[in-house]
Amino acid sequence: MRNEARVGPFTVGGQPSEDDLRRFAASGHSTVINVRMPDEEGQLDKTTIDAVGVDYAEVPYTSATLSAEHVRRVREAVDQAGGTVLIY
């Protein structure tokens, strides 16, 4: 995955491929949080992500639209995760 970095219990990076998600799930990641805008190119659909077997949350924002509500929703998804989290 492009620009992948591990920060404590989180992995952050660019848009993952379906193979990237399978690899992350196999390595123990339990939750994927997608912060990209829905119209960004290369998005995977929820059905594909569900088939990989990870929990999924969408919290789309940009640097111009980021709000306390976005932060709250990301924290909520992290708090509910049963393992490590991928944020992209």
C-alpha positions as CSV (number, residue, x, y, z in Angstrom):
1,M,0.0,0.0,0.0
2,R,1.3,3.4,-0.9
3,N,2.6,5.7,1.9
4,E,1.9,3.0,4.6
5,A,3.1,3.9,8.1
6,R,2.5,2.2,11.5
7,V,1.6,4.6,14.4
8,G,1.0,2.6,17.5
9,P,-2.0,0.4,17.0
10,F,-2.9,2.2,13.7
11,T,-1.7,1.7,10.1
12,V,-2.3,4.8,7.9
13,G,-1.8,5.0,4.2
14,G,-3.1,5.6,0.8
15,Q,-6.0,3.9,-0.9
16,P,-5.6,0.1,-0.4
17,S,-6.2,-2.5,-3.1
18,E,-8.4,-5.5,-2.4
19,D,-5.2,-7.5,-2.0
20,D,-3.8,-5.0,0.5
21,L,-7.0,-5.4,2.6
22,R,-6.7,-9.2,2.5
23,R,-3.1,-8.9,3.7
24,F,-4.1,-6.5,6.5
25,A,-7.0,-8.7,7.6
26,A,-4.7,-11.8,7.6
27,S,-2.2,-9.9,9.8
28,G,-4.8,-9.2,12.5
29,H,-6.3,-5.8,11.5
30,S,-9.9,-5.8,12.6
31,T,-11.2,-2.5,11.4
32,V,-10.8,-0.3,8.3
33,I,-11.7,3.4,8.5
34,N,-12.1,5.2,5.2
35,V,-11.7,9.0,5.5
36,R,-11.5,9.6,1.7
37,M,-14.3,11.5,-0.1
38,P,-16.7,9.2,-1.9
39,D,-16.0,10.7,-5.3
40,E,-12.2,10.0,-5.0
41,E,-10.9,7.6,-7.7
42,G,-10.1,4.0,-6.8
43,Q,-12.6,3.6,-3.9
44,L,-13.4,0.0,-3.0
45,D,-17.1,-0.8,-2.4
46,K,-18.4,-1.9,1.0
47,T,-19.3,-5.3,-0.4
48,T,-15.7,-5.9,-1.3
49,I,-14.5,-4.8,2.1
50,D,-17.1,-6.8,3.9
51,A,-16.0,-9.9,2.0
52,V,-12.5,-9.5,3.3
53,G,-13.9,-9.9,6.8
54,V,-13.0,-6.6,8.5
55,D,-15.3,-4.0,10.2
56,Y,-15.7,-0.9,8.1
57,A,-16.5,2.7,8.9
58,E,-16.7,5.7,6.5
59,V,-15.9,9.1,7.8
60,P,-15.2,11.2,4.7
61,Y,-13.6,14.6,5.2
62,T,-11.0,16.9,3.6
63,S,-8.6,19.3,5.3
64,A,-11.2,22.1,4.5
65,T,-14.2,20.2,6.0
66,L,-12.6,18.4,9.0
67,S,-14.7,19.0,12.1
68,A,-15.0,17.8,15.7
69,E,-17.8,15.5,14.5
70,H,-15.3,13.7,12.1
71,V,-12.8,13.3,14.9
72,R,-15.6,11.9,17.2
73,R,-16.7,9.4,14.6
74,V,-13.2,8.2,13.9
75,R,-12.5,7.8,17.7
76,E,-15.8,5.9,18.0
77,A,-14.8,3.5,15.3
78,V,-11.3,3.1,16.9
79,D,-12.9,2.5,20.3
80,Q,-15.1,-0.2,18.9
81,A,-12.3,-2.0,17.1
82,G,-11.4,-5.4,18.3
83,G,-7.8,-5.2,17.1
84,T,-5.5,-2.9,15.1
85,V,-7.0,-0.4,12.7
86,L,-6.2,0.7,9.1
87,I,-7.1,4.4,8.4
88,Y,-6.9,5.6,4.8
